[in-house]
Amino acid sequence: MAVTITLRFRYKSGSEKSFSSSKDDIILGRPLDQHQPIDLDLTPDLQVSRAHAKLFYELSTWWVEDLKSKHGTLRDGQRVAEPTPLAPGDELQLGDTVIRVDFLTAETLSDPVFLEDEVAVSETEPPDPVTEDTRLEILARVSDIAARFRSKEAMLEVFLDVLAEAFPQSDRRTILLIEDRELVVRASWPLHQAFVSFTLARQAIKSQQALHWRRDVSAPGTVQPTSWISQLIAAGLPIGNSLQDTTEALCAPMLSNQQAVGVVNVESQTGQGAFTHTDIHLLSVIANIVGSAIKAGEPASLTRLPSVFVSYSHEDRDFINGLASDLRRRRVKVWFDERLRTGEAWLQQIDLAICSTDALILVMSPSSIASTWVQRELQTALSSNKRIIPLRYRPCEVPAQIKELQYAPVGDDYNKWIDELAERLYELINPGFENPR
């Protein structure tokens, strides 16, 4: 249930009226008849459309959306062109009617705030500053945690350690999940003291961008007094204390199957320059991997993205780079190592990565078939009953273990071939489902 919102409205110079509701969605307009679904009747204002605007509760705040009204909807004098979050005290204008909004809310940042950097977050297109090996290492670490901890709460607490290792310069770390239209703090360091801006989190989720916030030292802003959602307090959850004495923060949405499941947030009090451009990309990678791990135990949706581990020879690396890029453009998650590391720990991470994906793509060539790396990865996939998709890149003898499998030669029409491969991967996880590329 949404937090109660109160609307105090006045038509022209008439008397002020009040309307309160805790419905999730509220339609403002003028009813045509008794069957018109209008919650707040703004008759007699003829400048108001029949269904003029909608207020809805999402991500722990109220939003306003214009319903293609004839004369538009204004928020604090600015036309509402897309769903826009509201803050207590905001003023809406529909026709000649002025509406003042009031509700209990999590904190909102006050001006001025400054975004040092923002980058688009993608589940399938990894950022250039973050190497494949780094991504693979994070995937293996998160997969291991998810396998060892069945409790989501325990899993999230250990994910905070992953953030601490990746960002040792951070003083505070927070993971928030989207639950029943609320942004809920589920794990934080320091314990029981979540320092996070819900406003920044909402912006990251809405834009699907990782954000680098810093305090504008040229005109230091203060944070508005904090009031908290009663449901969160009643649930005994840790409550964010905003960006009180924070100088910098990174905030990235956790995406799973193209939908946000929450955000990860790290902050520093040590002065500007704590976080770099590479850091914001790294956080976006961690956020996506953690998001997928959180959703893994829940029922799969029809839009789930397939994931593959590519086993290959270093001599075929140019082809692998192109293959990975083309699959990612078709919304397939691709993982492969850069063949730069050795050691037992790294081999264990490779094993975990193979086990965490939907299939292993074996790129066959004379050099790959002779590779001890490839042989080991193939055996790992076989022993874990992982689906294996052999691709014949160059003429070679097919390994005896998979001779009964149908392999896909790289065809002369490469674009058609890669499309068919992507469709096959989607069919693997959702029979009968078409790749939404």
N, C-alpha and C positions, 0 to 999 in steps of 0.2 A: 504494500500500500504506500502511496506517495505521501510525502510530508504535506500537511495542510497549507494551502495558499489562500491568502486573503486579497481580494481585489476591491479597492475603493475607487469608484468611478463617478464621473460627473459629466452630464450632457450640457454643453455650452455653459450657461451661468446658473444652471439649476442646482438643486440640493445634492449633496454627496450621498451615495448609496454604498452599501457594502455587500460583498458576496464571498463566501468561503466554501472550499471544497477540498477533499483529499482523494478525489478520483485521479487515476493515472493520466487521463486525457480530458481536457475541457475545451469545448467548442464555443466560440464567441461569435454572435451575429444576430440576425433577426429571423425568427421562425416564420416559415411560409404557412404552415398549418400545424396541427397537433402532432403530425408525424415527422416534422423537421427536428433532427437531433441537435438542438441548441441548448447548451447548459447555462450560458449567461445571455439573457435577452437584452439587447441594447436598443430596442425600440424606445423612442420614436426617431432615432437618428437615421435618416434616409441615406446618408453617405456610407453607412455600414452595409456591407454585402450580407446576403442571407447566411452563408457560412463564410465568415470573414477571416478568422484566425483561430489557431489552436494553441493551447498551452499544454505541455506534456512534461512528465517527470522522468528524468533519465540521468544516470551517473551522479546521483546525489544532488541534483539541482533541477529547477524548472527551466524550460525552454519555451520560446515563442516561435511559431511558424505561420507565415502568411499563407492563406488558402486560395491564392490567385484572386484576391479581392480586386474590385474595380479601382478603388482609390488607395490601396496599399495599407500597410501597417508600419507605424513609426515606433522605434525604441529610442528614447532620449533624443528625439529629433532626427534620427537616422532611419532610412527605410530598411525594413527587414527583407533581405533578399534570399536568405537561407535560414534553416533552423538555428537560432541564436540563444545561448545560455543567458539566463536572467540573474540578477542580483537583487536583494531586498532594497527597496527604494527606487527601483527603475520605474520609468514612466512610459506607458504605452499610449499611442493615439490611434484610434480607429475612427475615421470620419471626423465628426466634431466632438467625439467622446474621449475624455482623458481618463486613463486608468493607472492608479498607483499600485505597485506590486509589493506584497510583504509576505515573507515566509521564513521559517527557521532554516539556516543553511550552514554548510561547512564554510570555512574561510574563503575569501576571495582576495586575490592580490590587488592592491591599490596601485595606481600609477605613481611614479613611472617604473616600468619594468623593461628589461632589455634582453632580447634573444640574441646571444652571441653567435649561435649557429643552429641550423635545423636541417635535417636530412630525411628524405623519404625512406620509410621502412618497407622492405619487401621480404616475403618468406622465401622466395626463390632466387632473387638476384643479390648475391653477397656483395658487400661494399669492397671496393678495391683496397683500402688501407688494411683490411683484415685478411690474413693469408688463409689458404685452404687448411693448412695444418693447424692453425689456431682455431678455426671453426670446428675441425674434426676433434681436437682436444676438448673443446667445450661440450660438443655433442656427447663424446664418450663419458665425460665427467657427469653430465646431467643425467644421461641414461643410466649410469651406475647408481646414482642417488635415487632415481625413480624406481629402480629395481629393488633397492635395499629397504626403502621406506614406503610402506603401503599407505600410511596416513598422510593425507595431503598437508596437514599442519606441520608434521615432522619434516616432510620433504621441503616445504618452503623455508623452514628454519635453516636447513643445511644449504639451500640455495643462497642464503645470505652469505655463507662462507665463500661461495663462488664469486659473489660480488666483491667481497673483501679482498680476495686474492687478485682479482682483475683491476680493482681500483683501491690500492693501498692508501692513496691520498684522500679518500673519502672518510668523513667523520660519521656520517649517518647513511643508512641504507634501508629502503622500504619496498615491500611488495604489496600491491593492492590488487584485489580481484573485483570483477563486476558480478554482483550477486543481487538478483531481484531488483534491478534498476539502481542499486546503490554501489558506490565505490567504497569497498570495505578494506581496511588495513588488516592484513592477515599475517604479516611477518615484518619485524623491524629491529634495527639496531641503532641506538641502545634499546634494550628490552623495555617494553611498555611505554616507550616514548617515541612515537612516530612523528618525525618532522617531515612533512610533505605538503605541497600545495595541491589541493584538489583542483584548483583552477588550471594549473599547469598540466595536471594529469588529464583533465578533460580535453584540453587543447591537443595534447599528444594523441589521445584516442580518436578525436574527431578528425584530425588532419592525417592520422596514420604517419606521423613524423616523430623522429627522436629530436628532442629539444635541449639546447644548452642555454640555460638561464643564468644571468649574472645580475647582481645588484648594480644599478646605475649610480656610480659614486659621484657623478657630477651633480646629481640631484637626488640624494638618498631618499628612497621611499619608505614609508612605514606600512606595516601590515595592519589591515583593519582588525578591530576586535573580533575575537573568535566566538561564534556560537555554534552549537553542535546538534546534529540530527539526533532526535530523541531515541530513535530505534537503535542506533549504534551504541549509545550510552547504556540502554537497557540490556543490550547483548553483552555488555562488559568488554567490548573490543577496544584496542588501543586507538586513541584519537589523535589525529595529526595536529601539530602545533604550528603549522604553516612554515614560512621561511624566515622566522623571526631574526636570527642572527646568522643566517646562511649568506655566504657571498656568492656561491656558485652552485648550480644544480644541473644534473642530467636526468632527463625523464624520457622513457621510451615505451611505446605500447607493446604489449605481448599479443602477437597475432597467431591464430591457429585456424587453418582452413579459411583464411581471408577475413576472419572476424576477430575483433579485439576481445580478449578475456581478462585484461587487466593492464597494469603498468608496473615497471620497475623504476626506482628513483634512487639516485645517489647524490649526496650533498657534501660540500666542503665549507669549513669556516676559516680556512687558513689564508684567505686572500685570493685575489684574481689570478688566473693563470694555472689553477689546479688541474683543469681538464683541457684536453686538446681535441683537435678535429678527429684524430684517430680514436680517442676515447668515446666520442658520441657514436661512431660507427660500431665500435666494439660492444657498447651497451645495447645497440639495436640487435646485434647478432645474439647476444646472451638472452635478451628479452624474447626473441622468437623461439629459441630452443627451449627455454623454460616454459613458455606458453604452450608449446606442443606437448611437453611432458605433463603439464597440469591437465590438459584435455585428454590425454591418452587413455585414462581409465574411464572416460565417459562414453556414452553411445556415439558411434561415428556418424557424422552427417554426410549427406550425399555430396557435399562439396569438398570432401577431404582431399588434400593434395597428396599424390604419391611421392614416395621418397626412395632413392636408389643409392647404392654404393657402387662406384665404378672401380673395377680391378683392371689394371693395365700395365704395360711396360713403359719405362721412362722414355724409351726410343720413340714411342707413339704419342708423346706428350702434346704435340701440336694438334693432332686429331682430337685428343681428349679435351683440350681446352675448348675447341669448337663444339664438340658434342655436348659438353656440360653447358655451355652458353646457350645452345639451341634448345636443349631440354628445359632449361630454366625459363626461357622465353615462352615456353609452352606450359608453364606453371607446374614443373616437376622439381622437387627438391633433390639436389645432386650433392653427393659427398665423395671426395677422393683425397688421398694424401699426396703430398708433394715429393715423396720418396727422398726426404732430406734427413730423416732421423732413423736411428736404430736403437735397440735396447728392449728389454723385456717389458718395461712400462709402456713403451710406445706400441708394442705388439698387442698388449692387452687393450689399449685404447682402440686400435684398429678392430679387434674382435668385437668390442662393445658397439662400435659404430656400425659394423655389418649387421649385428643382431638387432639394432634399433631401427633399421630401414625396412622397406617392404620387399625389396629385391636386390640381388647383386647382378650388375651388368658386367659380363666378362668380355672384354674387348680382345678378341683372339688375333694374334699375329705370330710369326715365328719367334720373335723376341719375348712376347708375353707368355707363350706356352712354355718357354724354357726358363722363365723367371721363378726363382724360389719364393719371392714375395707373392706372385700371382697364385702359385700352387698352394701356398699356405692360406691365402684368402679364400680360394675356392673350397678348400677342405673345411674351413670355418663355416662357410655358408652351407655346405652339405651336412655337416654335423649338427647344425642348428635348424635343419629343415627349411632353410631360407629359399625362396623362389630364385632361380638362376635364369638369366636371359643371356644366352651367348650371342655375341655379335662378331661376325667374321670380317675383320677389317682388312687383313691380308691373307693370301692363301697359306694354310697351315693345317696340320693334322689336329683334329678335334680331340681333346683329352678323353681318355677312356671312360672317366666317371660320368661324363655328360653326353656321350655319343647318342643316347636315346632321345635327348632333348632336341627340339626344333630350334635351329639357329637362324638368325637374320643376317644375311650378307648385306654389306653396305651397298645399296643399289646405285645405278647410274643417275637416277633422279633423286638427288639427295633430299630435297625438300619434301617430296612425297614419302620417302623412306623415314625421315625423322618424324613426320606427322603420324605415320602408322605406328612407330615405336611409342610415341607419347600416348596415342589412343590405347595401345596395348597395356601400358602401365596404368592408365585410368580404369580400363576394364578389369585389371587385376584386383584393384581394391574395391571397385563398385561395379559389379557386372551389369551391363546394360546402360551404364552412365556415360555421357559424352563429355569429353574434355572441354571445359568452359574457357577456351583460349580466345 
